Amino acid sequence: MKRILAGLTLASCAALMAATPAQAAPVNPVKALKKQYVAGHGVRVSETARTTMNGKTGTVRTTTGALGFGKSGVVAADLRFREKGGAAGLSPSRSITVGKHTYVQGGIYTQDLPEGKKWVRYADPSVIYTSQPLDVFDSKVLKALVSKAKSSKGGTYRGTLTFADVSKLYGEKIDKRLGKIKINYALGLNSKGLITSVRSEYTMDFGILGSTTATVNTRFTGWGAKITVKAPPSDQVVDYSDLGTETDVPQEIPNGSLNSLGKVEAPSAR
């Protein structure tokens, strides 16, 4: 699962702490996760993402829903989003990813659609995830969160990675000016090695333009639950390609994941 949703979330990081390496997890979390990859089953997710700009609250975004598994990992998602402040209304209120398409509705995605149409379909098999920049369903990322942790007290692995570190794990490039930004994280595992939570925090400082901090808390419950994700009724769906050049519907679904930062340049003072 390469993509993770919602317009560029900017975030904060604390100082890098020196400590002894964490002990190995009692249960290998990568192996524990792969055992969950059974078609027709999945996990439920809830999340709160907050941004502050120059110390003032920006956008608060909550996500709830379910992720469906296949033999290789997450293959489907049905997620609902609520936003307050900031860029509220520019992101969809719901997304469904199934098969080779992602369907979205709400906000700017339901403006001026043809009569009877409630969903916009994109030819994009990427699962729309959440505002969390750390994709714990990527085995390389999950391994790094455990192995790079500076402490593991109580089954919570805490550490720091840079944007450059994570971009290498994803196999993607980001703007070099963003590479040194630190992501402080806390990964929670239960006694079976399954992920219960992941928290990330990072800050982008734009000099005289100020700084923006984002904190994202994601929780996972109901591992192994039966999950069925269905596409919306076909008579309510319109393909983006059929909307024409005059549409105000975005050409791409906003992606606030770390992966998207390679396409974004930090603003500079004039």
Residue pairs with C-beta under 8 A, 6 or more apart in sequence:
1 73
1 74
1 126
1 127
1 129
1 135
1 137
1 138
2 126
2 135
2 170
2 259
3 126
3 127
3 128
3 129
3 255
3 257
3 259
3 260
4 128
4 129
4 130
4 131
4 132
4 133
4 135
4 255
4 256
4 257
4 258
4 259
5 79
5 81
5 91
5 95
5 128
5 129
5 130
5 131
5 253
5 254
5 255
5 256
5 257
6 49
6 61
6 81
6 91
6 130
6 131
6 254
6 255
6 256
7 87
7 90
7 91
7 254
7 256
8 254
8 256
8 260
8 261
8 264
9 49
9 51
9 61
9 131
9 133
9 214
9 216
9 256
10 51
10 202
10 203
10 204
10 212
10 213
10 214
11 51
11 133
11 183
11 200
11 201
11 202
11 203
11 204
11 212
11 213
11 214
11 215
11 216
12 52
12 184
12 201
12 202
12 203
12 211
12 213
12 214
12 215
13 160
13 181
13 182
13 183
13 184
13 201
13 202
13 203
14 184
14 201
16 160
16 182
17 150
17 160
18 150
19 150
19 151
20 150
21 149
21 150
22 146
22 147
22 149
22 150
22 151
22 152
22 157
22 159
23 152
24 146
25 146
25 152
25 157
25 189
25 193
26 191
26 193
27 189
27 191
27 192
27 193
28 193
29 142
29 146
29 189
29 193
29 194
29 195
30 139
30 142
30 143
31 193
32 192
32 193
32 194
33 136
33 137
33 139
33 142
33 193
33 194
33 195
34 139
36 43
36 69
36 194
36 223
36 224
37 69
37 70
37 71
37 72
37 73
38 69
38 71
38 224
39 69
39 70
39 71
40 68
40 226
40 227
40 228
41 68
41 69
41 224
41 225
41 226
41 227
42 66
42 67
42 68
42 69
42 74
42 76
42 225
42 227
43 66
43 67
43 69
43 220
43 221
43 222
43 223
43 224
43 225
43 227
44 64
44 65
44 66
44 67
44 220
44 221
44 222
44 225
45 63
45 64
45 65
45 66
45 67
45 79
45 130
45 218
45 219
45 220
46 62
46 63
46 64
46 218
46 219
46 221
47 61
47 62
47 63
47 64
47 130
47 131
47 132
47 216
47 217
47 218
47 219
48 60
48 61
48 62
48 63
48 216
48 217
49 59
49 60
49 61
49 62
49 63
49 130
49 131
49 132
49 214
49 215
49 216
49 217
50 57
50 58
50 59
50 60
50 61
50 214
50 215
50 216
51 57
51 58
51 59
51 60
51 86
51 212
51 213
51 214
52 58
52 212
52 213
53 210
53 211
53 212
53 213
54 210
54 211
54 212
57 85
58 85
58 86
58 212
59 83
59 84
59 85
59 86
59 87
59 88
60 83
60 84
60 85
61 81
61 82
61 83
61 84
61 91
61 131
62 81
62 82
62 83
63 79
63 80
63 81
63 130
63 131
64 79
64 80
65 77
65 78
65 79
65 80
66 77
66 78
66 79
66 225
66 227
66 229
67 74
67 76
67 77
67 127
67 129
67 137
67 227
68 74
68 75
68 76
68 77
68 78
68 98
68 227
68 228
68 229
69 75
69 227
70 76
73 137
74 127
74 129
74 137
75 127
76 97
76 98
76 127
76 227
76 229
77 95
77 96
77 97
77 127
77 128
77 129
77 229
78 94
78 95
78 96
78 97
78 229
79 94
79 95
79 96
79 128
79 129
79 130
80 93
80 94
81 91
81 92
81 93
81 94
81 95
81 106
82 93
83 89
83 91
88 107
89 107
89 108
90 107
90 108
90 254
91 107
91 254
92 104
92 105
92 106
92 107
92 109
92 253
93 105
93 106
93 107
94 104
94 105
94 106
95 102
95 103
95 104
95 128
95 253
96 102
96 103
96 104
96 119
96 229
96 230
96 231
96 232
97 103
97 125
97 126
97 127
97 128
97 229
98 229
98 230
98 231
99 125
99 231
100 123
100 125
101 121
101 122
101 123
101 124
101 125
101 231
102 121
102 122
102 124
102 125
102 126
102 127
102 128
102 253
103 119
103 120
103 121
103 122
103 231
103 232
103 237
104 119
104 120
104 122
104 128
104 253
105 118
105 119
105 120
105 232
108 248
108 249
108 250
109 120
109 249
109 250
110 118
111 248
111 249
112 247
112 248
112 249
113 120
113 238
113 243
113 249
114 238
116 235
116 236
117 236
117 237
117 238
118 232
118 236
118 237
119 232
119 236
119 237
119 238
120 237
120 238
120 239
120 240
120 243
120 249
121 237
121 238
121 239
121 240
122 240
122 252
122 253
123 239
123 240
123 241
124 253
128 253
129 135
129 257
130 216
130 218
131 214
131 216
131 256
132 198
132 200
132 216
132 218
132 257
133 166
133 183
133 200
133 202
133 216
133 256
133 257
133 258
134 141
134 145
134 166
134 183
134 185
134 198
134 200
134 258
135 141
135 170
135 257
136 142
136 145
136 187
136 195
136 198
138 169
138 170
140 169
140 170
141 166
141 169
141 170
142 195
144 161
144 165
144 166
144 169
145 157
145 159
145 161
145 185
145 187
145 198
146 157
146 187
148 159
148 160
148 161
148 165
149 157
149 158
149 159
149 187
150 158
150 159
150 160
151 157
151 158
151 159
152 158
155 188
155 189
155 190
155 191
156 186
156 187
156 188
156 189
157 185
157 186
157 187
157 188
157 189
158 184
158 185
158 186
158 187
159 184
159 185
160 182
160 183
160 184
160 185
161 182
161 183
161 185
162 179
162 180
162 181
162 182
162 183
163 174
163 178
163 179
163 180
163 181
163 183
163 202
163 258
163 261
164 174
164 179
164 180
166 183
166 258
167 173
167 174
167 179
167 258
167 259
167 261
167 262
170 258
170 259
172 259
172 262
173 262
174 258
174 261
174 262
175 261
175 262
175 264
175 265
175 266
177 265
177 266
178 204
178 261
178 264
178 266
181 202
181 203
181 204
182 202
183 200
183 201
183 202
183 258
184 200
184 201
184 202
185 198
185 199
185 200
185 201
186 197
186 198
186 199
187 195
187 197
187 198
188 195
188 196
188 197
188 198
189 195
189 196
190 196
194 220
194 223
195 220
196 219
196 220
196 221
197 217
197 218
197 219
197 220
198 218
199 215
199 216
199 217
199 218
200 215
200 216
201 213
201 214
201 215
201 216
202 213
202 214
203 211
203 212
203 213
204 211
204 212
204 213
204 266
205 211
206 212
206 266
206 267
206 268
206 269
207 269
208 269
209 267
209 269
231 237
240 249
240 251
243 249
